Amino acid sequence: PRQGSNVPDRARLPGLSCKPEHPMRLNASLGFQLFLVAVVLWRQLLKSNRVQMFLHRSKIAAVVFQWYTVYMVGVMLYMMYSTRELLVSPGYDRMTQASIDANLCCWHNLDNNITCDSNSYVSNTCFNTTGVFTDDFQKFKEPLILKNWLKGVSLISQLFGLPVCLIASYHVVDLLVLPGKKMAEEDDDYKHYHWKPPPRLNWLLLVILMPTMFSVMSMRATCRLWAIFTGTAQMDVGSSSGIRNIEFALESADLEMAALFQFSTVYAFSRICGSILAAASFLHDNSRESQEQNQHREKNAREYSKTLQLAGFLCVWGFVTVGIVRCLLNVAFAFAQVRLATGTMPSTNTTMPSSTYQDMVQKLEWQKL
């Protein structure tokens, strides 16, 4: 302890400050969601044979710029970024209780309009003159205390995300992409752009890749929660409740994006089933029928296929549509909450006092909505 003070050294950590964190972490979720939108648009564009012919001028570009390659590389990079935050910087598994208490005290000081730096960190808002936590601070941090066994389970469970992504990527390459390329080289229509997946394979890729999305978004959401429990999330919003609201909103947005991908996978799987059932209507031995009978049968088969794909899966289309709309609305509400909590109007660049917007957030209760 410094001279004239009975406060222990652990309560005085030099360099600790309530400065806003790097914007990359705050915008990571939005950046990855924009990446997913770009992948979806690129996937649609790659259905064009002209685009595929242009890419297949180069053997490397033909496979590197396929949408499934871009997606898998992006997911792995985002997974590595989240793993780094989880284990390295700040490394939630290596944080001592003293560091966590110091961060939470910084939040507590923020609520009492006290600047948290190396000189003013020690204050009566967290510690009394004997170095014991004050009752107010103890009550403040009590909801944020995690049991050691729960910490271990949370951290270990997230380590399985990387193997999941690697296994799913291997299955995509070994079971779908390479066999599909081999079959395309023997087909008259696909031999000039053999890395292009046919429609059914395109849908099947979404189904196989679904676990990768859940793994990476689950890890990202867990990082958000750990930033709250350890007090490492620092933003210029004027109160600890504002910081928590932002982190909870971004955590909700991450999980909603995972759910959105799940609904998209249900749609993809139903398209696969519909195409197989529709194709079955054309499998008929018509060698003994006249040309007029064959034309009539083909007409009926096409009508049956159209009815089957539309009306037969109507309940699935309704389920997917409602689910996707719900996910998109929740993501929009989450980012609206972030903009309100940071004190910035979504439609303008003007700012107002953070406390005003914080009151609005608490009244609107976006999470319950």
N, C-alpha and C positions, 0 to 999 in steps of 0.2 A: 504493500500500500504506500501511496505517496505520503509525505509528511503532513501530519495534522488530519489524516483521514483514516477511518476504520473500514472503509469499503474495500473488499477483496480485489485482487488484480483481475480476476476473471470478469469483473463488472466494468472494466475499463480497457476496451480493445482499441488500440490506435488505428486510425484510418477508417473506422466504421462511420458510414454516413448514409442518410436516407436520400440518396441521389437517384434519379430515374435510371432504370436499367437500360441496357443496350436495346435499341428499337428492333433489332433482328428477332429477339426472343418474343417481344410483344406482337410482332407482325408475322411470326412463323406460321401460325395456323392459316391466316389469310393468304400468305404466299403459297402454301401447299395447296390450298383450295383453288387458287387461280391456276396452279400447275395442273390440277386434275381437269379443270375446264378446258385448258389448252390441249390436254391429251384426248379428251372427248372430241373436240373439234378436229384434231389431227387424225383421229381414227375415222371420222366420217370422210375427211378429205382423201384418205388413203384407199377408200373404196373405188376411187376413180382409176381406171386402167392407165390413163395418161400419166397421172402422178406416179404410179407404180413403174411404168416404163422408164420414166425419167430417173427414178431412184435406182433401177436395176442397170443403169449404165455403169455403175460402180458396184463391185461385189461387196465392198465394205459398207457403203451407204445403203445398199438394199436391205441389209439386216439391222444396221445400227439405227436407222431412222424409222423402222416399223414401230407402231404405237406401243406394242407390248414390250419392246426393248426400252423405249423411252420411259414407260411407266415403271418397269422393274428397277431401272437405274435411279429414277427419282425417289422411289420408295426406299431403296437401300440407303441413299444419301440422307434422307430424312430420318431413317432409323438410326443411322450413325450419329447424326446431330443430336437426337434425343438421348441416345446412349451416352454420349459425351456429357450432356448436362446431368444425366442421372448418376454417372459414376466418376466423372473427372472434374468438370467445372459447372457448378460448385461441388459436385460429388456428394450427394445427399447421404450416401452410406458412410462417409468419413467425417461427417460433421459431429462435433462434440456437443454435449448438452449445453456447455457454457457458451458456445457460439450461437446456438439456437436461442438461448435466453437473451443474449445480447441483441440479436436481430429482432426478437419480439419486443424487447424493451424499446428498440428504435421505433417500432410501430406504436407502442404505448405513448412514447414521447410525442409522436406525430399527432396523436389525438389530443394532446395537451398543448399543442402549438409550441413545442420545444424542438429546436434544431438538434439533430443527432449527429455529432461529430466527435473527434477525439478529445475535445476539451469539455464540451458540455454533456457528454454522454452520461456520466454519472450524475444522477439527479434523484430527488426524493420521490419521483413518480414510480420508480422501480425498486429502489433499495433504501432502507433506512440507514441511520448512522452506524449501525452494527453490521452492515453488510447482509442483512436478511431481506428477502423479498417483502415488499409491502403487500397488504391484503388486497389492495386494488389491482396491483399487477398480477398477483397470484390468481385472482378471479379472471383477469383478462386472458391469461395464457392457458388456463385450465382446459377449455374446449379444444385447444390445439395440441395437447399432449398425446403422443402415440406410444403404445406399449411396445417394448422391444421386439416381442415375437411378431407383432403386426408389421413393424418396420421390415423385419427379415422376410416375411411372406410377401410383402408388397414388392420389395426389390428383387427377390429371387424370381417371382412370377414374371416380371418384365424381361428378365434375361432370356426367356424362352421365345421372345418375339423375333430375335435375329435368326435362330434356327428355323422358325416357321417360314420366314421370308426366303431363306436359302432353299429349303425343301420344296416350297411351292414354285420357286423359280426353276429348280431342277426338273420338276414334273412338267412344267410348261415347255421347257426346251426338249427334254428327252421323250415325252409322251405325246406332245402335240406339234410343236414347231418343226422339229427335224423329220418326223414321219410325214407331216403334211407337205414339207418341201420335197421329199422324195416322191410322193404321189403326184405332186404338181408337175414335176419334171417329165412325167409320163403322160400328162394330159395336154391335149392340143390347145385348150384355152388358157391354161395357167403356166405353160412351160416357159413363157417369156417373162413372167414375173412370179417365180416360184416361191418367193418369201411372202407373198400376199396370202393371208388366210382366207379361205372360202367362208361363206356366211355362217354355216354351222360351227366351224372352227373358231370363227370370230366371237360367237356367243359363248362357246365353251371356254375360251380363254378368260372371259369375265368370271365364270363360275370357279375356275381353278385358282384365280388370283384373289378371290374374296378374302381368304384368311390373311393375306399380306396387308390389306387395308385395315382390317380389325386390329392386327398386331401393332402397326405403326401408330394408329390413332389412339389405341389404348395406352401405349407408352407415352405419347404426347400428353394425353389427359392426366396420366399419373404424375408426370413432371409438374403439371400445373398444381396438382394437389400438394405435392411435396414442397413446392415453393411457398404454399400457404402455411403448412405445418412447421416449416423451418424458418419462416420469416424472411426468406431470401428474395422474394418478389418486392421490388422497390419501384414505385411510380409516383409521379408528381400529381397526386389527386387530392391531397389535403387530409386524408384520414385512412386509418387501417381498414375500415369497412369498405371504402372505395377500392382499395387494392384487392381485397377478398372478392368483391363483386366482379371485378375485371377477370381475375383468375378463374372464378367459377363459371363466368360467361364463356370464356375461351375453352375451358374444359368441356362445357356442354356443347359448344360448336364442334369440337373434335369428335365427340361421340356421335353427334348427329350426322356428321359426314360419313362415319362408319356405317350408320344405319341407312343412310342414303345409298351407299354402295351395295348394301344388302338388298334393298328393294330393287335396285338395278339388276342384281344377280338373279332375283326371282323372275324378273321380266325376261332376262336372257334365257333362263332355263325353260320358261314357258314357250319361248320362241323355238327352242330346239325341239321340244315335245310336239308343238304344233306342226313344224315342218316335217317331222317324221311321220306323224299321223296323216298329214295331208298327202305326202308322197305315197303312202300305202294305198290310197284310193286309185292310183294309176297302175298298180301292180295287178294286172289281170291278163290272162291268156286270151288274146283277141285274134289269134291266127286264123280261126275258122269263121270269123264274122266278116260281113261285107264292109266296104269303106264307109257307107252311110251309117251303119251300126257303130263302127269305130268312132266316127265323128260325134255321134250322139252320146256315146259313153264318155268320151273325153270332155264334152261339154258338161255333162252331169258331174264328172269327177272334179272339174274346176269349180263348179258351184258348191260342191260338197266341201272342197278344201277351203274356199273363202268363208263359208258358213262356220266351219270348224274352227278356223283361226280367229274369227271375230266373236261369234256368239258362244262357241264352246269354251273359250277362256275369258268370258266377260267378267266373271267374278275375280279372276286374277288381275285383269286390267284395272278393275276398280280398286282392288287392294293395293296394287303398285302405285296407282295415281294418287290416292289419298295419302299413302305413306311418303311418297316423294314430296308432295306439297307440304305435308306436316314438317318434314325434315328441313326443307328450304325456309319455311317460316321461322322455325326455331333457330336456324343459323342466322337469319336476318335479325331476329330479336336479340340474339346474343351479341352481335356486332353493334346493334343499336345501343345496347346496354354499355358496351365498352366506350362508345363515342360519348354517351351521356355521362358516364363516370369520369372520363377524362376532361369533361367540361368543354367539349367541342361539338357544335351543332353538325349533324350529318350533311346538311345541305350547304353550309357556308364554312368559311375559314375563321369566323369570329369566335372569340372565346368569352365565357362568362365565369363568375366565381364557381369553383368546383363544388362548394357546399350547396349551391342552388341546384345543380344537376344531381348531386348526391341525394337530395331530398326528393327529386323527381323519380330517381331510380327506386328508392325505397317505397314510394307511393305506388308506382306502376307494378312493382313486383314481377319483373319479367320472368323469373324462374318459375313461379307458380303458373303464370299464363302458359 
